[in-house]
Amino acid sequence: FLNELKVTQQLPPSSITVRELSSLNLNCGLEPPPDYIIWSFAQAGQPLATSSAVNQPRAPAGNRFANVSVSATPNGSLLVHRVGQGQSGRYQCQGLLRLQSVRTETLVNV
Protein backbone atom coordinates (compact mmCIF):
# COMPACT_ATOMS: atom_id res chain seq x y z
CA PHE A 1 0.00 0.00 0.00
CA LEU A 2 1.30 3.47 -0.92
CA ASN A 3 1.95 6.12 1.70
CA GLU A 4 -0.31 9.11 1.16
CA LEU A 5 1.57 12.21 0.01
CA LYS A 6 0.98 15.10 2.44
CA VAL A 7 2.02 18.71 2.86
CA THR A 8 3.79 18.77 6.24
CA GLN A 9 4.89 22.43 6.06
CA GLN A 10 2.46 24.85 4.40
CA LEU A 11 3.60 28.07 2.79
CA PRO A 12 2.43 31.11 4.80
CA PRO A 13 -1.39 31.27 4.42
CA SER A 14 -1.55 35.06 4.21
CA SER A 15 0.62 37.31 2.09
CA ILE A 16 4.22 38.01 3.07
CA THR A 17 6.25 41.14 2.35
CA VAL A 18 9.95 41.23 1.44
CA ARG A 19 12.25 44.18 0.76
CA GLU A 20 13.39 44.87 -2.78
CA LEU A 21 16.83 43.36 -3.59
CA SER A 22 16.64 41.03 -0.58
CA SER A 23 16.28 37.25 -0.86
CA LEU A 24 12.97 35.41 -0.67
CA ASN A 25 13.13 31.96 0.93
CA LEU A 26 10.01 29.78 0.73
CA ASN A 27 9.80 26.33 2.32
CA CYS A 28 7.27 23.65 1.51
CA GLY A 29 7.48 20.36 3.42
CA LEU A 30 6.24 17.18 1.74
CA GLU A 31 6.11 13.61 3.06
CA PRO A 32 7.03 11.06 1.95
CA PRO A 33 9.67 12.65 -0.32
CA PRO A 34 7.99 13.23 -3.70
CA ASP A 35 9.38 12.23 -7.08
CA TYR A 36 9.12 15.86 -8.24
CA ILE A 37 8.68 19.28 -6.63
CA ILE A 38 7.25 21.94 -8.97
CA TRP A 39 7.34 25.63 -8.10
CA SER A 40 5.00 27.89 -10.08
CA PHE A 41 4.71 31.68 -10.11
CA ALA A 42 2.14 34.21 -11.32
CA GLN A 43 2.05 37.98 -11.06
CA ALA A 44 -1.20 39.45 -9.69
CA GLY A 45 -4.16 38.73 -11.95
CA GLN A 46 -2.23 36.26 -14.13
CA PRO A 47 -2.50 32.45 -14.38
CA LEU A 48 0.27 30.36 -12.83
CA ALA A 49 3.27 30.07 -15.12
CA THR A 50 3.56 26.85 -17.03
CA SER A 51 7.34 27.21 -17.10
CA SER A 52 8.18 26.49 -13.50
CA ALA A 53 11.22 25.60 -11.43
CA VAL A 54 10.98 21.82 -11.54
CA ASN A 55 13.16 19.94 -9.12
CA GLN A 56 13.73 16.22 -8.84
CA PRO A 57 14.63 15.79 -5.16
CA ARG A 58 17.63 13.65 -6.05
CA ALA A 59 19.06 16.33 -8.38
CA PRO A 60 19.33 19.87 -6.88
CA ALA A 61 19.02 22.56 -9.53
CA GLY A 62 19.55 26.26 -10.03
CA ASN A 63 17.53 27.92 -12.77
CA ARG A 64 15.71 31.02 -13.97
CA PHE A 65 12.27 31.49 -12.47
CA ALA A 66 9.98 34.52 -12.11
CA ASN A 67 12.58 36.29 -14.34
CA VAL A 68 15.28 36.01 -11.68
CA SER A 69 17.92 33.53 -10.54
CA VAL A 70 16.64 30.93 -8.08
CA SER A 71 17.84 27.84 -6.24
CA ALA A 72 15.44 24.95 -5.63
CA THR A 73 16.50 22.27 -3.16
CA PRO A 74 15.45 18.64 -2.68
CA ASN A 75 13.76 19.44 0.65
CA GLY A 76 11.18 21.77 -0.92
CA SER A 77 12.91 25.14 -0.46
CA LEU A 78 12.93 27.88 -3.06
CA LEU A 79 15.42 30.75 -2.75
CA VAL A 80 14.83 33.76 -5.01
CA HIS A 81 17.87 36.05 -5.16
CA ARG A 82 17.59 39.88 -5.30
CA VAL A 83 13.81 40.16 -5.62
CA GLY A 84 12.20 43.12 -7.36
CA GLN A 85 8.69 44.32 -8.10
CA GLY A 86 8.44 41.70 -10.87
CA GLN A 87 8.57 38.92 -8.30
CA SER A 88 5.43 40.09 -6.46
CA GLY A 89 2.65 37.58 -6.93
CA ARG A 90 1.46 34.06 -6.16
CA TYR A 91 3.94 31.22 -5.52
CA GLN A 92 2.83 27.60 -5.49
CA CYS A 93 4.70 24.47 -4.41
CA GLN A 94 3.41 21.17 -5.78
CA GLY A 95 4.66 17.69 -4.93
CA LEU A 96 4.16 14.71 -7.24
CA LEU A 97 4.52 11.10 -6.13
CA ARG A 98 3.38 8.44 -8.57
CA LEU A 99 -0.30 9.35 -9.18
CA GLN A 100 -0.60 11.66 -6.16
CA SER A 101 -0.37 15.45 -6.17
CA VAL A 102 -0.53 17.98 -3.31
CA ARG A 103 0.09 21.73 -3.29
CA THR A 104 0.37 24.82 -1.12
CA GLU A 105 0.65 28.49 -2.12
CA THR A 106 1.21 32.01 -0.80
CA LEU A 107 1.16 35.64 -1.96
CA VAL A 108 4.38 37.67 -1.91
CA ASN A 109 4.58 41.49 -1.96
CA VAL A 110 7.86 43.22 -2.77
C-alpha positions in Angstrom: 0.0 0.0 0.0 1.3 3.5 -0.9 1.9 6.1 1.7 -0.3 9.1 1.2 1.6 12.2 0.0 1.0 15.1 2.4 2.0 18.7 2.9 3.8 18.8 6.2 4.9 22.4 6.1 2.5 24.9 4.4 3.6 28.1 2.8 2.4 31.1 4.8 -1.4 31.3 4.4 -1.6 35.1 4.2 0.6 37.3 2.1 4.2 38.0 3.1 6.2 41.1 2.3 9.9 41.2 1.4 12.2 44.2 0.8 13.4 44.9 -2.8 16.8 43.4 -3.6 16.6 41.0 -0.6 16.3 37.3 -0.9 13.0 35.4 -0.7 13.1 32.0 0.9 10.0 29.8 0.7 9.8 26.3 2.3 7.3 23.7 1.5 7.5 20.4 3.4 6.2 17.2 1.7 6.1 13.6 3.1 7.0 11.1 2.0 9.7 12.6 -0.3 8.0 13.2 -3.7 9.4 12.2 -7.1 9.1 15.9 -8.2 8.7 19.3 -6.6 7.3 21.9 -9.0 7.3 25.6 -8.1 5.0 27.9 -10.1 4.7 31.7 -10.1 2.1 34.2 -11.3 2.0 38.0 -11.1 -1.2 39.4 -9.7 -4.2 38.7 -12.0 -2.2 36.3 -14.1 -2.5 32.5 -14.4 0.3 30.4 -12.8 3.3 30.1 -15.1 3.6 26.8 -17.0 7.3 27.2 -17.1 8.2 26.5 -13.5 11.2 25.6 -11.4 11.0 21.8 -11.5 13.2 19.9 -9.1 13.7 16.2 -8.8 14.6 15.8 -5.2 17.6 13.7 -6.0 19.1 16.3 -8.4 19.3 19.9 -6.9 19.0 22.6 -9.5 19.5 26.3 -10.0 17.5 27.9 -12.8 15.7 31.0 -14.0 12.3 31.5 -12.5 10.0 34.5 -12.1 12.6 36.3 -14.3 15.3 36.0 -11.7 17.9 33.5 -10.5 16.6 30.9 -8.1 17.8 27.8 -6.2 15.4 24.9 -5.6 16.5 22.3 -3.2 15.5 18.6 -2.7 13.8 19.4 0.7 11.2 21.8 -0.9 12.9 25.1 -0.5 12.9 27.9 -3.1 15.4 30.7 -2.7 14.8 33.8 -5.0 17.9 36.1 -5.2 17.6 39.9 -5.3 13.8 40.2 -5.6 12.2 43.1 -7.4 8.7 44.3 -8.1 8.4 41.7 -10.9 8.6 38.9 -8.3 5.4 40.1 -6.5 2.7 37.6 -6.9 1.5 34.1 -6.2 3.9 31.2 -5.5 2.8 27.6 -5.5 4.7 24.5 -4.4 3.4 21.2 -5.8 4.7 17.7 -4.9 4.2 14.7 -7.2 4.5 11.1 -6.1 3.4 8.4 -8.6 -0.3 9.4 -9.2 -0.6 11.7 -6.2 -0.4 15.4 -6.2 -0.5 18.0 -3.3 0.1 21.7 -3.3 0.4 24.8 -1.1 0.6 28.5 -2.1 1.2 32.0 -0.8 1.2 35.6 -2.0 4.4 37.7 -1.9 4.6 41.5 -2.0 7.9 43.2 -2.8 
